[in-house]
Amino acid sequence: MAPFADPDFWRDRAVLVTGHTGFKGAWLTLWLGKLGARVTGFSNGVPTAPSLYELARVAAGIDEIEADVRDRAAVFAAVAAAEPEIVIHMAAQPIVRSSYADPHGTYETNVMGTVNVLEAVRQAPSVRVLLTVTTDKCYDNRGESRPFVEDDPKGGHDPYSSSKGCAELVVDAYLHSFFGIGQAGYDGPRLGSARAGNVIGGGDWGADRLIPDIMRGAIAGAPIPVRNPEAVRPWQHVLNPLSGYLRLVERLYADPAQQGGWNFGPALDDARPVRWIADRLTELWRGELHWELDGGPHPQEAAFLALDSSKAQERLGWFPTWGLEEALAATVVWYEALASGADVRNTTLSQIHDFSSTGITVG
């Protein structure tokens, strides 16, 4: 079974994407548009400058609602106005370090924002599938150095990770209380939760993230400070998990038995230390690129994170199509295209085409 989205399913399908101006949301919105979906984006402004959303003209061809996911009335109004069959909830405060600066806002956005979307969907007769997107950091990481499986306990030792663990607990409660999980004959809206982490790719300008920091430095010709060089992360191109999200929505639409949590992580061999990634990008970038150790201080982060995606592979036929080498190469190609003045929208759509048609070509 191919891991890619079915155009016949998505063509003319009404889809509401929260957080469509973010890095992952912008890639997803462009892909949905390419598939022929009728997309409505819901977001509280543009989170970074520059941004993939603006550079790739993501707003072209979609409807947009500018509002805050923390605003319950606004979320209800957006779902009612868009009348979506599919809701993909990606709006979030996504940065660990930012959660230390604003823990209240992080919990309010990541937990109560998710509650608001769940409540709006419960009141919307048009919605068939709601997919919430969290992170690999939603798991209670006790330093066991093994990949997490979907049923592992949720938690977190920083406000961001904790907020995502809380969001997963909220989803689980709604599954059992309102979305009929395990109930014979249930035919209401279906709810799934997707977990992936450390996605990379062109157009990521997030603060305090390794690849954006390196690419900013590469374009500017400046030394790049790198923190936690020995930390191991499950690196993958953003299109890998997005292909899983699309496939999961298709399956949820047809089968409520697929409700619940799903991991979408790279092959375990692609879990590499930060130092290895920085060194490999130095080799791939055709100009000068130099990184150096950032001595800190830095907030505490987990030393090891990895996901076991066996469930998605066995039940959805999904697998991480682009390995780490292809992911890094595609990322460098994207930023080099930006630096050369190429049309970023065309570059991004070309990489979506390469991924979904051949799964290999990156430049």
N, C-alpha and C positions, 0 to 999 in steps of 0.2 A: 504494500500500500504506500503510495507516494505521500510525502509529508506536506505537500503544498496545498493551498486553498483551492476549492472547487469553484471556478468562475460561474458555473450554472447556479450554484447556491447563492452567491453573493450578488449577482446581477440584479439591480433595481431593489435590493433589500435595504430597508430603512435601518440605519445604524447610528446610535448615539455614542460618541467617544468622549469621556471626560478626560481632561488633561491632554487635549490634542495638540497644544502648543509646546509640550515638553519634547524631549529627545525621542523617547520611544513612541509617544503619541503621534509625533509628526511623521515618523517612518510608517507607522500603522495607518494613519489617515491617507497618506499617499498610496499605499498598497491597496487599501480598500477602494479608493477612487479608481485605481487602475483595474480593479476587478469589476467595476461598474456599480458599486454600492452607492446609495444615496446617504451621504454622511452629514450628520450634524455634530459640530464640535462644541464642547462646553469647557470653558477655561476662564480663570481669573487673570487675564493678561498673559504676557510672554515672560517666562521665568529667567531667561538669560539674554545677554546682548554681547556678541551676536547670537543668533539662534538658527537652528535648522528650519524652524517654522517660517521665519522671514526670508532666509536666503533661498529656500526652495519654493517659496510662494505657495505654502500649503493651503492657505485660505481660498485659493482659486478653485472654483467648482464645488464648494461645500457651503452649507449654512453654518452660521456660528452664533453662539449665545455666550456673551461675556458675563460671567457671574461666578460666585465663590461657592465651592462645594460645601462649605460650612453653613451656608444660608439655606435652611431647610425649605423655605417657601420658594426660593429660586430653583432649587433642584426639582421640586414637585412641578413647578411651572414649565421647566425645560422638558421634562419627560412628557408632560401632557401636550406640549406644543409640537414636539418632534414626532410623537407617536411611533417610536422605534419598535421594531421586532427584536433587535439585538441591542443590548447596552454593554459596552466594554468600559469598565471603570478603572482609569489609570491616574486620575488626579491625586496628587500626593505631595507631601513635603519629603523629598527623596534623599536628603543628605544627612549622614551621621553627624558631622560636625555642626551643622545648622541646628540639629536637635538639641545640642547642648546650649546653644545661644537662645533658643526659643522652644523649650519643652512644651509649654502650654499650647502654642500654635501648632506644634507637631502632632500632639495628641488630638487636638481639635480637628485638624485636617484629616489625619490618617484614620482615626477611629470614628469620630462623629460624622465626618464626611462620608465614610462608608455606610454608617447607619442611615444617613439621609438618603443615599442612593437606594439602599435596600427597601426603605419605607416607600419611596416614590415608585419603585418597581412593583411593590405589592399592590399599589393602588392603580396601576396602569394596565388596562386590559390588552393593550397592543403588544406588550413585552412577552416574548417567548423564552429568551435566554439572557441572563445577566452573568457576565464574567468579571470578577474582581481580580485585580493584579496586585500582588504584594512583592515578596522578595525572599531570597534564601536566608536573610537575616531574621525571618520570623521565628526560626527555630531556637529552642533553648540550647545554646551552644555551651556544652560542658567540657570542651577541649578533648573530646574522645578521638579526634582525627579520623573520623569515618564519615562517609557521605550520609546526608540526612534522607530519610524516607518520609512519605507524606504523613504517616501516623505518629511521628516523633512529637514529643511535647513542644508547645510553643512558648516563647519567652523572649528574653533579651535583657542585656545588662547596660544598655544605653537607651536614651529616650526614643531614638528612631527605631531600633530593633524591637524594643518593647511595644511601641505603638503598632508595629506591623504584626507582632504576635497577638496583640489585643484585637486588631482587625480580623485576624484569622479566627479568633475565638468568637467574635461577633458573627462572622459568616457561618461558623459551625452551629451556633445557637439558632440562627434563622433557618438553616437547613432543616434542623430537627423540629423547629416550632412552626414554621410557616411554609416551607418549600417541599414538604411531603417526602423527604428522603426515606427510603425503605418502605413506603406505603404502596401497597399493591393498587394499581389502577390510577395512580396520580398522573394528572395531565395538565398541571398548572405550569407557571414559568419555572425554568430550570436554572440552577445556581451552581457555578463552578468558581474555583479559586486557583489562579496560576502563580507559581513561584519560580522566579529566575533571578539571577544576580550577576553583577559585574559584566553587563553587556557593553560592547564596544562598537564603534562604527563612526562614519562621518557625521559631522554636525553636532557632536556632543560638546557643549561648552559649560557643563556643570562645574561648579566650584569644588575644589578639593577632590578632584577625581583624576586618576593617574593619566589616562589617555588624553583628556582635554588639556591637562597641564603640560604634557609632553608636546602635543601638537601646537599649542600656543607658543611654547618656547621655540619649537622648530621653525615656525613661520616667522617669528620675530628674530631668530638667530641669537637667542639668549640662553644662558645656562638654565637647566631645569632642576629645581629642588624636588627630590623624591624622598618620601617618608616611608618607613616600614618596608625596606627592600626585601626582607626575608618572608613577609606575609604571603601566604598561598591563597590564590583566588581561582574560581572556576570561570575563566575567561571565555567568552563566546561572542560572535557577531550578533548584533541586535536582530537580524532577520531570522536567526535560528529560533529563539523563543516565540517571536511573532508568528512564525509559521505554525508553531504548536498551539498558540492561542486561537488562531483561525480554524485549525483542524478541530480543536476541542469544542468551539462554538458549534461547528457543524454537527458533531456527534451529540452534543447536549440537545440541540434542536430536535434530533430524531429520537433520543433515548434518555429519559430522565434517570435511568440507572447509572449514568455517568456523572451525576452530581458529586461535588466534593472537591478535595484539593488535588493538585497535580504539580509535579516538578518538571521543569524544562531546563536541564543543565547540559553542559558540554560533556564530551567524553572525559573520563577521569584523567587520561593522559594529558589533557589540556588544562588541568589545574596546575598552574605554574607560579613561582615566586614573582613578586613585583620586579625584582632585580633582573630576572630573565626577560620579562616583557620590555623593560626599558632598554636593555642591551640589544634585543632583536629589533626594536623600532629604530635604534641608532644605525643598525646595519641597513634597514630598508629605506630610510629617508635619504633621498639623493643629495640633499644639501648637508650643511653642518648641523650636528645635533650632539649635545653633550649634557649628561645629567650628573648631579652631585647629591650627596646625602643631605637631607634637611634634618638638622639635629633636634628640632622640636622646640618646646614641648608639644606633644600630640595627645589627643584623647585616646583612651583605650579602645582598641578594636580587636576582633577575633583574629588569631594567628592562622586559622585554617577554616575554610568554608568549601563545601562541595555538596552536590545534590545527586541522589540516586534517581535517575529518570526511567527506571525499568518499567514502571507502570505505563507511562506515555508511549514507550517503545512497543510494549506488548499489546496494549489495548487501543492505541490510536494509530499505530504504525508510524509514529513520529521518530525522527532521529536528528541529531545536529548535523546538518548538511555541510556547512562550511566548518572545517576544523580550524584550529588556532592559526596556522600559517595563512590560510585563505582569509581569515578574519582580519589579521594584522595587515596583510597585503591590501585588502579592500579598503581598510581604514586609511592607510597611507595614500592610496590612489585618490580617495575622496579629498583629503586635505591638500594634496598636491594640485588637484584640479581647482580647488578654491583659490590657492595661492597664485595659480596661473591665470585667473580671471575667467575660467570656464563657467558655463551656466550650471549652477548647483542643482536646480530642479532636474535638469536632464541627466546629470551625473547620478543623482539619487535614484531616479526612475530606471536608469540603465542598470544599476546594481540590483534593484529589485527584479528586473527582467532576467539578468544573468542568474541570479539565485533561483528563481522559480522555474526557469526553463532548462537550465543545464546544471545548476547547483555548483558550478566550479569557476567559471570565468569571473575575474575580479577587476579587470582594467581594460 
